[in-house]
Structures are given as structure tokens and as C-alpha cells.
Amino acid sequence: MEHGTIAVKKLFNTHTIDEKMFHQEVTSLMLVRHQNIVRFLGYCSHTEEKAKEIMPGIFVLVEERKRMLCFEYISNGSLEDRITDELRGLEWNTRYQIIKGICDDDSMVPKITDFGLSRLDDKTRTTSAEPLMTLGYCAPEYQFHGKMSSKSDIYSLGVIILEIVTGRKEKPDIGKVLKRWKHRWNKSAADTLLAYKQVDTCLDVAKRCMHDDPTDRPNISDIVDDLNKIDSTEEAISDAAEYIKLEEMLQIEPLEMHLTFELNKRMSCSIELTNNTDGYFAFRISTTSLRPYHIHPTKGIVPPRSKRSVTIALQALEKTPSYNYRKDEFSVQSTTVDDSLTVTDISGSMFNEKSGNVVDDVNLTVVLDV
């Protein structure tokens, strides 16, 4: 390789891989040549017999097979490390380009990794009584019945598209997703009309890909056609009315705060809630963290064309947090209210969408810099 670095994938297969099948699959991998698929470079294969005691004093010879596959090294790592929600992280144009591939190389060219490995690894095998795939990406027919087809891959593609657009694998409220993207675009003065159409279509493609019935999922050619169509400006203009009708939401800055940690010392930071609309917003802030945080105020009203500051303070700690526990998540919920509402009138039921209210929920992160 040009930089002398390769990626090695060790196959873990508790049922051992049939020799003939393994070589068939490796041959197929070697024949694949595509700019959006990570290049397969070679493999290592070793088989040896070992004595295994199956009962006290009774031994049998069993074959232990070790398989390693060598691929082009993707230096920018996994897409999963880069994807966040709609309000932060990668800009839409970058996400849209990634949707046409999957993973990145140095030039941010989308690349698909692990192509063709489903039958070689027991974590992704095609038939199983106990499926071991990551359930978030796993088609229901495989998860519940152990059956897999090309339409199962389409389901997984739908989950990936959804995660790139929203930062989440769960099926979303499409109106909310579009509103959050519009909110972000308004802050950056981006060309939003075409982007709106791209987001809307990508969400529709993901929804169809994730249909429970495999026969109702689109073919890959249909998906490519849909993505190609939305680059037309004329298509985007036809959706202008829908875009304009999207409501604005409460602006929250910053979305990530850093506290310089010191033992036995209180730390604090603040966020600013900005209402750029002509209506009133009620808000409440909460956290599931077990650390002794104090939020002031925890709820309030933000009048039209105004701002409100909220302080988040962490009481003094006697121990330094471990490396894996230096981030805490906060939730800021907001909803529109009438001008007669006061702070004492704010209740939890106001932020319950089952009551018919439109509620925006934004996650904040507090990072402890040790």
C-alpha cells in the first residue's frame, strides 16, 4: 500500500468456516473493484488439530481454524464517530454526499467496508436460529426468523441513511427532523430550499427501505434514481410552500459545554435560550446524571424576540471522574404557549406530546476536562 498500512479483520466463527465456502468467498472479494468499496488485499488462513476433552479421560481431535482478511486502511475511521443529531456535527451537504456511499477515506470519498463478509463471520451469517447482528441495523425477518436476502441489506441501508440524517436509528417524526434542519440552516444562511428537498427525500427513502415486509422495500436502482432526481432545483422549488410553513424553534447555545475540572471546587457554565419568533416559549431543563448538578432556573418562559440565560453548576467533587464518565447529558424541552402563562403554570404535562402539544427536545452535553 502507498502508506504501508493495512486493516486486518479477524473472523470469529464458533461453527468454523467450511474450507470450500471460505475460498469461494475470498475469490469473490478479490474480483470486486469499485471506488465506493474498500479494497480487499489478501488473507491468512491456518488450520490445526487440537485435542479436546469432551468427557473425563475422553479426548477427540478437533480442527481449529483461524482466518484473517486484509483490507485497504481507511484512516478517517468509522462514520459512526462523526454522526450527531441535526443541530450539530457534520453539515448537511457533507452528510448528503456520504449517503451516496458509507465510510470515508482521506479525501472524504464514501466507501463501504466489510463488503461480502456476511457468510464468513458468525456475527453476520445468512441463516441463524440465534441472530447476532447489531439489532439496530438488522431486518426484522432476520432478527425474528433467521432469514436473509438482498432486501435485508436494503433494510440496513435504510437505517444507515436515517442515522446519517438524524443521528439516530429510531424512526423519527419527519416534521420535527425537517424543523431542526431548518433551524440550523437559518443560523448559517445556507441554501436551504434544495437541502430541504434532499432531507425530505432521504427520510422517505429510509422509511421505504425499513418497511417490515421485504417485498415492499425498494430496489437499489430505485433508491439511486430517487437520489439523482432531488438534485434538480425545479424539484426543490415545488416544495417551497411546505418549507416556509415549518415552525421555528427555540435557539439554544452552546450545545456542548466544557468545565475545567478541579478537585473540591464548584464549576459552572451557562446556556442562552433565544426566541426569534413572535410567540412565547415555555421550557424546562433536566438531566439523568447522578452527579450533583444545580440548574437555575429549571423552567421558565421566553417572551418574543428575547433571550434567557440558564446556569448549570456542578458542586465540588472529592474524586476525579474516570475516563469513561466525563460527559453528562441534559435535555431542554420547549413548547409554544400563550402570553397569559406564568412560570408557576408550567407543568410536566405541557411537555407530553400525547396531549397534542408540539414539543422540541434538544440534548446538551457537559464535558469535564480533566
C-alpha positions as CSV (number, residue, x, y, z in Angstrom):
1,M,0.0,0.0,0.0
2,E,1.0,3.6,-0.6
3,H,1.3,4.4,3.1
4,G,2.3,0.9,4.2
5,T,-0.7,0.5,6.5
6,I,-3.5,-2.1,6.1
7,A,-6.6,-3.1,8.1
8,V,-6.9,-6.6,9.3
9,K,-10.2,-8.2,10.2
10,K,-10.1,-11.5,12.3
11,L,-13.1,-13.7,11.7
12,F,-14.6,-15.2,14.8
13,N,-16.8,-18.2,13.8
14,T,-17.9,-20.6,16.5
15,H,-19.2,-23.0,13.9
16,T,-15.9,-23.0,11.9
17,I,-15.9,-22.0,8.2
18,D,-16.2,-24.6,5.5
19,E,-12.9,-24.6,3.6
20,K,-14.5,-24.6,0.2
21,M,-17.0,-21.8,1.1
22,F,-14.2,-19.7,2.5
23,H,-12.2,-19.8,-0.6
24,Q,-15.2,-19.1,-2.8
25,E,-16.0,-16.0,-0.8
26,V,-12.4,-14.8,-0.8
27,T,-12.3,-15.3,-4.6
28,S,-15.4,-13.1,-4.9
29,L,-13.9,-10.4,-2.7
30,M,-10.8,-10.4,-4.9
31,L,-12.9,-9.8,-8.0
32,V,-14.7,-6.8,-6.6
33,R,-13.4,-3.4,-7.9
34,H,-15.4,-0.3,-7.2
35,Q,-14.5,3.2,-6.0
36,N,-17.0,3.0,-3.2
37,I,-16.0,-0.4,-1.8
38,V,-12.9,-0.8,0.4
39,R,-10.3,-2.8,-1.5
40,F,-9.7,-6.4,-0.4
41,L,-5.9,-7.1,-0.4
42,G,-5.5,-10.7,0.7
43,Y,-6.0,-13.2,3.6
44,C,-4.3,-15.5,6.1
45,S,-5.7,-19.0,6.7
46,H,-4.4,-21.5,9.2
47,T,-5.9,-24.8,10.4
48,E,-4.6,-27.2,13.0
49,E,-5.9,-30.1,15.0
50,K,-6.1,-29.9,18.8
51,A,-7.1,-32.5,21.4
52,K,-10.3,-31.5,23.2
53,E,-11.5,-33.3,26.3
54,I,-15.3,-33.9,25.9
55,M,-15.7,-36.1,29.0
56,P,-13.3,-37.0,31.8
57,G,-10.5,-39.0,30.2
58,I,-12.0,-38.9,26.7
59,F,-10.4,-36.8,24.0
60,V,-11.2,-36.1,20.4
61,L,-9.3,-34.2,17.7
62,V,-11.0,-31.0,16.6
63,E,-10.0,-28.6,13.9
64,E,-9.2,-25.1,14.9
65,R,-9.4,-22.6,12.0
66,K,-8.1,-19.1,12.1
67,R,-9.0,-16.7,9.3
68,M,-7.8,-13.1,8.8
69,L,-8.7,-10.7,6.0
70,C,-6.6,-7.8,4.9
71,F,-8.2,-4.6,3.5
72,E,-7.2,-1.1,2.4
73,Y,-6.9,1.0,5.6
74,I,-9.5,3.8,6.0
75,S,-7.6,6.4,8.0
76,N,-10.6,8.6,9.0
77,G,-12.2,5.8,11.0
78,S,-15.9,4.9,11.2
79,L,-18.8,7.1,10.1
80,E,-20.4,6.3,13.5
81,D,-17.8,8.5,15.2
82,R,-18.8,11.5,13.1
83,I,-22.6,11.4,13.1
84,T,-24.6,13.5,15.6
85,D,-28.1,14.9,15.6
86,E,-29.4,17.6,13.2
87,L,-28.4,20.6,15.3
88,R,-24.6,19.9,15.4
89,G,-21.8,18.0,13.7
90,L,-21.5,17.5,10.0
91,E,-23.2,20.0,7.7
92,W,-26.0,18.7,5.6
93,N,-24.1,18.8,2.3
94,T,-21.4,16.5,3.7
95,R,-24.0,14.1,5.1
96,Y,-25.8,14.1,1.7
97,Q,-22.6,13.1,-0.1
98,I,-21.9,10.4,2.5
99,I,-25.3,8.9,1.9
100,K,-24.2,8.0,-1.6
101,G,-21.5,5.8,-0.1
102,I,-20.9,4.9,3.6
103,C,-17.4,5.3,5.1
104,D,-14.6,7.8,4.4
105,D,-11.1,7.8,3.1
106,D,-8.6,10.7,3.3
107,S,-10.4,12.6,0.5
108,M,-13.8,12.1,2.2
109,V,-14.8,9.7,-0.6
110,P,-17.6,7.5,0.7
111,K,-16.6,3.8,1.0
112,I,-18.4,0.7,2.1
113,T,-16.5,-1.7,4.4
114,D,-16.9,-5.4,5.1
115,F,-18.4,-5.9,1.7
116,G,-19.3,-9.6,1.2
117,L,-18.4,-10.8,4.7
118,S,-21.9,-11.8,5.8
119,R,-21.3,-15.5,5.3
120,L,-17.8,-15.6,6.8
121,D,-18.5,-14.2,10.2
122,D,-20.9,-15.8,12.7
123,K,-21.9,-12.3,13.8
124,T,-23.5,-11.7,10.3
125,R,-24.2,-15.1,8.9
126,T,-27.1,-15.5,6.5
127,T,-29.1,-18.1,8.4
128,S,-29.2,-18.5,12.2
129,A,-31.5,-19.7,14.9
130,E,-29.9,-17.0,17.2
131,P,-29.1,-14.0,15.1
132,L,-26.1,-12.0,16.4
133,M,-26.2,-8.9,14.2
134,T,-26.4,-5.5,15.8
135,L,-30.2,-5.2,16.2
136,G,-30.4,-1.6,15.2
137,Y,-29.4,-2.4,11.7
138,C,-31.0,-5.9,11.5
139,A,-34.0,-6.5,9.3
140,P,-37.0,-8.0,11.2
141,E,-37.1,-11.2,9.1
142,Y,-33.6,-11.9,10.1
143,Q,-33.9,-10.8,13.7
144,F,-37.0,-12.9,14.3
145,H,-36.8,-15.7,11.8
146,G,-33.2,-16.1,10.8
147,K,-33.9,-15.4,7.1
148,M,-31.8,-13.0,5.0
149,S,-32.0,-11.8,1.4
150,S,-30.8,-8.8,-0.6
151,K,-33.9,-6.9,0.7
152,S,-32.4,-7.4,4.2
153,D,-29.4,-5.4,3.1
154,I,-31.9,-2.7,1.8
155,Y,-33.4,-2.5,5.3
156,S,-29.9,-2.0,6.8
157,L,-29.2,0.7,4.2
158,G,-32.4,2.5,5.3
159,V,-31.2,2.5,8.9
160,I,-27.8,3.9,7.9
161,I,-29.5,6.7,5.8
162,L,-31.7,7.5,8.7
163,E,-28.8,7.7,11.1
164,I,-26.8,10.0,8.8
165,V,-29.8,12.4,8.5
166,T,-30.9,12.4,12.2
167,G,-28.1,10.9,14.2
168,R,-30.5,8.2,15.5
169,K,-31.6,4.7,14.3
170,E,-35.2,5.1,15.5
171,K,-37.9,6.0,13.1
172,P,-38.4,9.8,13.6
173,D,-41.1,12.4,13.5
174,I,-40.3,13.6,10.0
175,G,-41.8,17.1,10.6
176,K,-39.5,17.5,13.6
177,V,-36.4,16.5,11.7
178,L,-37.2,19.0,9.0
179,K,-37.8,21.7,11.5
180,R,-34.5,21.1,13.3
181,W,-32.6,21.2,10.0
182,K,-34.4,24.4,9.0
183,H,-33.4,25.9,12.4
184,R,-29.8,25.1,11.8
185,W,-29.8,26.4,8.2
186,N,-31.4,29.7,9.4
187,K,-28.4,30.2,11.7
188,S,-25.9,29.6,8.8
189,A,-27.8,31.3,6.0
190,A,-27.4,28.2,3.9
191,D,-29.1,27.5,0.6
192,T,-32.0,25.7,2.3
193,L,-34.6,25.0,-0.3
194,L,-32.7,22.4,-2.2
195,A,-31.4,21.0,1.1
196,Y,-34.9,20.7,2.4
197,K,-35.9,18.6,-0.6
198,Q,-32.8,16.4,-0.1
199,V,-33.6,15.8,3.6
200,D,-37.3,15.1,2.9
201,T,-36.5,12.6,0.1
202,C,-33.7,10.8,2.1
203,L,-36.2,10.4,5.0
204,D,-38.8,9.0,2.6
205,V,-36.2,6.6,1.1
206,A,-35.1,5.4,4.6
207,K,-38.8,4.9,5.6
208,R,-39.4,2.7,2.5
209,C,-36.2,0.8,3.0
210,M,-37.2,0.0,6.6
211,H,-40.6,-1.5,5.7
212,D,-41.4,-4.6,7.7
213,D,-42.4,-6.5,4.6
214,P,-39.3,-7.2,2.4
215,T,-41.3,-7.2,-0.8
216,D,-42.4,-3.6,-0.1
217,R,-38.8,-2.3,0.1
218,P,-37.3,-0.6,-3.0
219,N,-34.6,-1.9,-5.2
220,I,-31.2,-0.3,-5.1
221,S,-31.8,1.1,-8.6
222,D,-35.0,2.9,-7.3
223,I,-33.0,4.4,-4.5
224,V,-30.3,5.7,-6.8
225,D,-33.0,7.2,-9.1
226,D,-34.7,9.0,-6.2
227,L,-31.4,10.5,-5.0
228,N,-30.5,11.6,-8.5
229,K,-33.9,13.3,-9.0
230,I,-33.6,15.5,-6.0
231,D,-30.6,17.4,-7.2
232,S,-32.9,19.3,-9.6
233,T,-33.6,22.8,-8.5
234,E,-37.1,22.7,-10.1
235,E,-38.0,19.8,-7.9
236,A,-36.9,21.7,-4.8
237,I,-38.9,24.9,-5.7
238,S,-42.1,22.9,-5.8
239,D,-41.7,22.2,-2.1
240,A,-41.1,25.9,-1.1
241,A,-44.6,26.3,0.4
242,E,-44.1,23.3,2.7
243,Y,-40.7,24.6,3.8
244,I,-42.0,28.0,4.7
245,K,-44.8,26.5,6.8
246,L,-42.3,24.8,9.1
247,E,-42.4,26.4,12.6
248,E,-39.2,27.9,14.1
249,M,-37.9,26.5,17.4
250,L,-36.2,27.9,20.5
251,Q,-32.5,28.5,19.8
252,I,-30.1,27.1,22.3
253,E,-26.4,27.9,22.5
254,P,-24.0,26.3,23.1
255,L,-24.9,22.6,22.6
256,E,-21.7,21.4,24.2
257,M,-20.1,23.0,27.3
258,H,-16.7,22.3,28.8
259,L,-16.0,22.5,32.5
260,T,-12.3,22.6,33.6
261,F,-12.3,20.1,36.4
262,E,-10.6,20.8,39.8
263,L,-11.0,18.7,42.9
264,N,-13.2,20.2,45.7
265,K,-14.1,23.1,43.5
266,R,-17.5,24.2,42.3
267,M,-17.8,24.6,38.5
268,S,-20.4,26.3,36.4
269,C,-21.3,27.3,32.8
270,S,-24.4,28.9,31.2
271,I,-26.5,28.4,28.1
272,E,-28.6,31.0,26.3
273,L,-32.1,30.4,25.1
274,T,-33.1,32.8,22.2
275,N,-36.6,33.3,20.9
276,N,-36.6,34.8,17.4
277,T,-40.3,34.4,16.9
278,D,-43.4,36.4,17.7
279,G,-44.7,33.8,20.1
280,Y,-44.0,32.6,23.6
281,F,-42.0,29.5,24.6
282,A,-42.1,27.6,27.8
283,F,-39.0,25.5,28.6
284,R,-37.7,23.0,31.2
285,I,-34.3,21.5,31.6
286,S,-33.4,18.2,33.2
287,T,-30.6,15.6,33.4
288,T,-30.3,12.0,34.3
289,S,-26.8,12.4,35.6
290,L,-26.1,11.2,39.2
291,R,-23.6,14.0,39.7
292,P,-24.7,16.9,42.0
293,Y,-25.7,19.4,39.3
294,H,-27.7,22.5,40.1
295,I,-29.7,24.1,37.3
296,H,-31.2,27.6,37.6
297,P,-33.8,28.1,36.5
298,T,-35.1,24.6,35.7
299,K,-38.1,26.0,33.9
300,G,-39.3,29.4,32.5
301,I,-40.9,31.5,29.8
302,V,-39.0,33.1,26.9
303,P,-41.0,36.0,25.5
304,P,-41.0,37.0,21.8
305,R,-37.7,38.4,20.4
306,S,-35.8,37.9,23.7
307,K,-33.2,35.8,25.4
308,R,-32.9,33.9,28.7
309,S,-29.8,32.6,30.4
310,V,-29.7,29.3,32.4
311,T,-26.8,28.4,34.7
312,I,-25.6,24.8,35.1
313,A,-23.4,24.3,38.1
314,L,-21.6,21.2,39.3
315,Q,-21.0,21.0,43.0
316,A,-17.5,20.3,44.3
317,L,-16.3,16.6,43.9
318,E,-13.8,14.8,46.1
319,K,-12.8,12.3,43.4
320,T,-11.6,12.7,39.8
321,P,-14.2,11.1,37.4
322,S,-12.9,8.1,35.5
323,Y,-12.1,8.5,31.8
324,N,-15.3,6.9,30.6
325,Y,-17.6,9.0,32.8
326,R,-16.7,12.6,32.0
327,K,-19.7,13.5,29.9
328,D,-23.2,14.3,31.1
329,E,-26.4,14.8,29.0
330,F,-29.0,17.4,29.6
331,S,-32.4,17.7,28.0
332,V,-34.0,21.1,27.1
333,Q,-37.7,20.7,26.2
334,S,-39.7,23.6,24.8
335,T,-43.2,24.2,23.5
336,T,-45.2,27.3,22.4
337,V,-47.6,28.8,24.9
338,D,-50.0,31.8,25.1
339,D,-48.9,35.1,26.6
340,S,-51.1,34.6,29.8
341,L,-49.0,31.7,31.1
342,T,-46.7,32.2,34.1
343,V,-43.7,30.2,35.4
344,T,-45.9,28.7,38.1
345,D,-48.3,27.4,35.5
346,I,-45.6,25.3,33.8
347,S,-46.1,21.6,34.4
348,G,-44.8,18.3,33.1
349,S,-48.0,17.6,31.1
350,M,-47.2,20.6,28.9
351,F,-44.2,18.7,27.5
352,N,-46.1,15.5,26.8
353,E,-46.8,15.1,23.1
354,K,-49.6,12.6,23.8
355,S,-51.6,15.6,25.0
356,G,-51.3,17.0,21.4
357,N,-48.6,19.5,22.2
358,V,-45.7,20.1,19.8
359,V,-42.6,19.6,21.9
360,D,-39.0,20.2,20.8
361,D,-36.4,18.2,22.8
362,V,-32.7,19.2,22.4
363,N,-29.8,17.4,24.0
364,L,-26.9,19.3,25.6
365,T,-23.6,17.8,26.6
366,V,-21.4,18.9,29.6
367,V,-17.8,17.6,29.3
368,L,-15.5,17.6,32.3
369,D,-12.0,18.5,31.1
370,V,-9.6,16.7,33.5
